[in-house]
Amino acid sequence: MEREVIWVVVNTNSVREADKIGKACLKARLCACYGLIPRIKSVYYWPPKSDKLEISKGPILTLETLESKYSKITRVIQKLHSDKVPLIGQWEIEQVTPQFYRWLKGELD
Protein backbone atom coordinates (compact mmCIF):
# COMPACT_ATOMS: atom_id res chain seq x y z
CA MET A 1 0.00 0.00 0.00
CA GLU A 2 1.03 3.63 -0.35
CA ARG A 3 3.70 4.77 2.10
CA GLU A 4 3.51 8.48 1.48
CA VAL A 5 0.52 9.16 3.75
CA ILE A 6 1.58 10.92 6.94
CA TRP A 7 0.23 12.67 9.99
CA VAL A 8 1.96 15.94 10.66
CA VAL A 9 1.96 16.27 14.45
CA VAL A 10 2.13 19.65 16.19
CA ASN A 11 1.97 20.66 19.84
CA THR A 12 -0.29 23.68 20.32
CA ASN A 13 -1.11 25.99 23.21
CA SER A 14 -4.89 26.11 22.75
CA VAL A 15 -7.79 24.75 20.73
CA ARG A 16 -7.99 28.15 19.07
CA GLU A 17 -4.36 27.98 17.94
CA ALA A 18 -4.76 24.40 16.70
CA ASP A 19 -7.88 25.34 14.72
CA LYS A 20 -6.16 28.40 13.25
CA ILE A 21 -3.24 26.31 11.99
CA GLY A 22 -5.43 23.39 10.90
CA LYS A 23 -7.85 25.60 8.95
CA ALA A 24 -5.01 27.47 7.25
CA CYS A 25 -3.50 24.18 6.07
CA LEU A 26 -6.89 22.84 5.01
CA LYS A 27 -7.80 25.98 3.05
CA ALA A 28 -4.43 25.87 1.29
CA ARG A 29 -5.11 22.21 0.38
CA LEU A 30 -1.97 21.14 2.23
CA CYS A 31 -3.94 18.58 4.25
CA ALA A 32 -7.16 16.70 3.61
CA CYS A 33 -8.24 16.69 7.26
CA TYR A 34 -7.05 17.82 10.66
CA GLY A 35 -7.83 16.66 14.16
CA LEU A 36 -7.14 17.60 17.76
CA ILE A 37 -6.05 15.18 20.46
CA PRO A 38 -6.58 16.37 24.06
CA ARG A 39 -3.42 16.63 26.16
CA ILE A 40 -3.62 16.52 29.93
CA LYS A 41 -0.37 18.41 30.31
CA SER A 42 3.13 18.87 29.01
CA VAL A 43 5.93 19.87 31.40
CA TYR A 44 9.27 21.29 30.28
CA TYR A 45 11.96 23.80 31.18
CA TRP A 46 11.60 27.24 29.60
CA PRO A 47 13.68 29.12 28.78
CA PRO A 48 16.05 26.31 27.79
CA LYS A 49 18.63 25.27 30.39
CA SER A 50 16.80 27.22 33.10
CA ASP A 51 15.29 25.88 36.32
CA LYS A 52 11.83 27.26 35.50
CA LEU A 53 9.19 24.64 34.73
CA GLU A 54 6.46 25.49 32.22
CA ILE A 55 3.19 23.58 32.03
CA SER A 56 1.06 23.50 28.89
CA LYS A 57 -2.26 21.81 28.22
CA GLY A 58 -2.93 22.67 24.57
CA PRO A 59 -4.03 19.87 22.24
CA ILE A 60 -1.92 17.96 19.77
CA LEU A 61 -2.85 18.89 16.20
CA THR A 62 -2.72 16.16 13.56
CA LEU A 63 -2.86 16.90 9.85
CA GLU A 64 -3.60 14.06 7.39
CA THR A 65 -1.55 14.65 4.28
CA LEU A 66 1.12 13.40 1.89
CA GLU A 67 4.82 13.52 2.65
CA SER A 68 5.32 15.85 -0.33
CA LYS A 69 3.33 18.56 1.52
CA TYR A 70 5.41 18.42 4.72
CA SER A 71 7.79 21.31 4.05
CA LYS A 72 4.97 23.69 3.03
CA ILE A 73 2.93 22.71 6.09
CA THR A 74 5.97 23.30 8.30
CA ARG A 75 6.28 26.86 6.96
CA VAL A 76 2.59 27.58 7.67
CA ILE A 77 2.93 26.20 11.21
CA GLN A 78 6.04 28.25 11.95
CA LYS A 79 4.30 31.39 10.69
CA LEU A 80 1.13 30.89 12.78
CA HIS A 81 2.38 29.12 15.92
CA SER A 82 2.83 31.12 19.14
CA ASP A 83 5.88 29.11 20.32
CA LYS A 84 9.42 29.97 19.29
CA VAL A 85 10.24 26.26 19.09
CA PRO A 86 7.07 24.24 18.41
CA LEU A 87 7.18 20.48 18.05
CA ILE A 88 6.56 19.71 14.38
CA GLY A 89 7.04 16.14 13.25
CA GLN A 90 5.53 13.42 11.15
CA TRP A 91 4.25 9.90 11.57
CA GLU A 92 4.07 7.58 8.60
CA ILE A 93 0.61 6.04 8.25
CA GLU A 94 0.95 2.61 6.72
CA GLN A 95 -1.49 0.39 4.86
CA VAL A 96 -4.27 2.91 4.28
CA THR A 97 -7.13 1.58 2.22
CA PRO A 98 -7.11 2.42 -1.49
CA GLN A 99 -10.39 4.31 -1.05
CA PHE A 100 -8.95 6.53 1.68
CA TYR A 101 -5.78 7.14 -0.31
CA ARG A 102 -7.77 8.19 -3.39
CA TRP A 103 -9.88 10.55 -1.28
CA LEU A 104 -6.85 12.08 0.45
CA LYS A 105 -4.91 12.50 -2.79
CA GLY A 106 -7.98 13.95 -4.52
CA GLU A 107 -8.37 16.60 -1.83
CA LEU A 108 -4.75 17.70 -2.21
CA ASP A 109 -4.42 17.85 -6.01
N, C-alpha and C positions, 0 to 999 in steps of 0.2 A: 504494500500500500504506500501511498505518498508519504514522504518523510519531511516535507517542507512546511507542514502545518505546525505552528507554534502558538504558545501563549506568551505574550509579553507580560511580565509581572512587575508591578510598580507599588512601592509603599506610598501611601498618601496620608495627609494629616487630617482629612475630613471627607465626609461623603460629598460635600460640595466640590472640593478639589478633585476628587476621583471622577465625578460626573463631568466636570469641566474638561478634564483631559480626555476622558472616554468619548464625550460627544465631539470634541474637536477631531479626534482620530477617526471617528465614525463618519462625520460629515466630509472629511477629506478622502474617504474611501481607503484609509490605511488599515482598517480592521473591519471585519464583518459583524462583530458583536463585541460588547464589553460587559464585564460583570464585576461585582464587588463582593469580597469575602470579608466578613467581620473579623476584627482583630481585637482580642481582649486587651493586650498592651504590648508595647515594645519598649525595652529599657536599654539605654546606651549612654556613653559618655559624650557630652557636647559642651564646649568645643572639644575637638580631638585632644587626647593626651591630658585632659583636665581631670579633676576629681568630682566634677559636677555631673550628676545623673539626670538625664532627661527621660521623660515617660511620654509615649505617644499612643494613641488609641485609634488612629485613622485606619480605614479599611485598606485591604490589598486590592488593587485594581488589576484585572486580567483582561487582556485584549486578544481576541482570536483572530489570527492573521497568518500570512505567509512569511517565511524567513526573509524573502526579498524586500519586505516592507520595514524590516527592523530598524535600519538606520534612519529612515524618515520619521518613524514613530519616536525614536529616541530624541530626535531634534525637537519635535512637538512637545514631548514631556519636559525636556530641559527648559524650554521656553515658558511653559505654563506652571511648572511645579514650584512650590514655595520653599523647598529645601535647597540648600547649596549643593548637597551631595545626596540626591535621592537614589534609592535602590532601583535600578532598571536592569532587568535580566530577561532571559527567555527559557521556556521549557519546551522541549520537543514533544509534540503530541503524535503518538504513533498509532497506526492501524485505524485511522478514521474511515468511516464507511464511504464508498464512492459517492453516494448521494450527498453526504455532508460536504465532501471535498468539492463537488461540483457547485453546490450552493455557495460555499465560502469563496471559491475562486471567481464565481460569477458576480459576487458582490464587490470584488476588488478590481475587476477589469474595467 
